Amino acid sequence: MVSVRVTIKESSELDEPTLEHILDLGQGCLDCLHDLEALIRKYESVGSRARRAWDRMGWEKEKIADIRQRVISNTSLLSSFNISLTR
């Protein structure tokens, strides 16, 4: 994220608060993706022959619901930010 921060600050005409806002949004997206990746890795070992076990576990429904909500939230925040930039 450090290289992204430097690149954005060097090549952008945005003011400092706006830069910080977009970097915070990006960090939120990155955190969500890391959590999703960790969950996927946790269940990779289940294998395709154990489909029933996979279904029984239910992918830790609370965790999936949390990550899904965070994806929706991050998408909405990025969309709102984009709209505010184009106005």
C-alpha positions as CSV (number, residue, x, y, z in Angstrom):
1,M,0.0,0.0,0.0
2,V,3.0,2.3,0.5
3,S,3.9,2.3,-3.2
4,V,0.2,3.1,-4.1
5,R,0.2,5.9,-1.6
6,V,3.4,7.4,-3.1
7,T,2.2,6.9,-6.7
8,I,-1.2,8.6,-6.0
9,K,0.4,11.5,-4.2
10,E,3.0,12.1,-6.9
11,S,0.6,11.8,-9.9
12,S,-2.5,13.3,-8.5
13,E,-3.9,16.8,-8.5
14,L,-6.3,16.0,-5.6
15,D,-6.0,17.8,-2.3
16,E,-4.6,16.0,0.8
17,P,-7.9,15.1,2.4
18,T,-9.2,13.6,-0.8
19,L,-6.0,11.6,-1.2
20,E,-6.3,10.3,2.3
21,H,-9.9,9.3,1.7
22,I,-9.2,7.3,-1.4
23,L,-6.2,5.6,0.3
24,D,-8.5,4.7,3.3
25,L,-11.0,3.3,0.9
26,G,-8.3,1.3,-0.9
27,Q,-7.1,-0.1,2.4
28,G,-10.6,-1.2,3.4
29,C,-10.9,-3.1,0.1
30,L,-7.5,-4.7,0.5
31,D,-8.3,-5.8,4.1
32,C,-11.6,-7.3,2.9
33,L,-9.8,-9.2,0.1
34,H,-7.1,-10.5,2.5
35,D,-9.9,-11.8,4.8
36,L,-11.7,-13.5,1.9
37,E,-8.4,-15.1,0.7
38,A,-7.7,-16.4,4.2
39,L,-11.2,-18.0,4.3
40,I,-10.7,-19.6,0.8
41,R,-7.3,-21.0,1.8
42,K,-8.9,-22.5,5.0
43,Y,-11.3,-24.5,2.9
44,E,-9.0,-25.4,-0.1
45,S,-8.0,-28.6,1.7
46,V,-11.6,-29.9,1.7
47,G,-11.3,-31.1,-1.9
48,S,-13.9,-31.8,-4.5
49,R,-14.7,-35.3,-3.2
50,A,-15.9,-34.0,0.1
51,R,-18.6,-31.8,-1.3
52,R,-21.1,-32.9,1.3
53,A,-18.8,-31.9,4.2
54,W,-18.3,-28.6,2.5
55,D,-22.0,-28.0,2.4
56,R,-22.4,-29.1,6.0
57,M,-19.8,-26.6,7.2
58,G,-21.7,-23.9,5.4
59,W,-18.6,-21.8,4.8
60,E,-18.9,-20.3,8.3
61,K,-22.0,-18.4,7.5
62,E,-21.4,-15.5,9.8
63,K,-17.9,-14.9,8.3
64,I,-19.2,-15.1,4.8
65,A,-22.1,-12.7,5.7
66,D,-19.6,-10.3,7.2
67,I,-17.2,-10.4,4.2
68,R,-20.2,-10.0,1.8
69,Q,-21.4,-7.0,3.7
70,R,-17.9,-5.5,3.6
71,V,-17.6,-6.0,-0.2
72,I,-21.0,-4.3,-0.7
73,S,-20.0,-1.5,1.6
74,N,-16.6,-0.9,0.0
75,T,-18.2,-1.0,-3.5
76,S,-20.8,1.6,-2.4
77,L,-18.1,3.8,-0.8
78,L,-15.9,3.6,-3.9
79,S,-18.9,4.4,-6.2
80,S,-19.9,7.4,-4.0
81,F,-16.3,8.6,-4.1
82,N,-16.1,8.3,-7.8
83,I,-19.4,10.2,-8.2
84,S,-18.1,13.0,-6.0
85,L,-14.9,13.3,-8.1
86,T,-16.8,13.6,-11.4
87,R,-19.0,16.4,-10.1
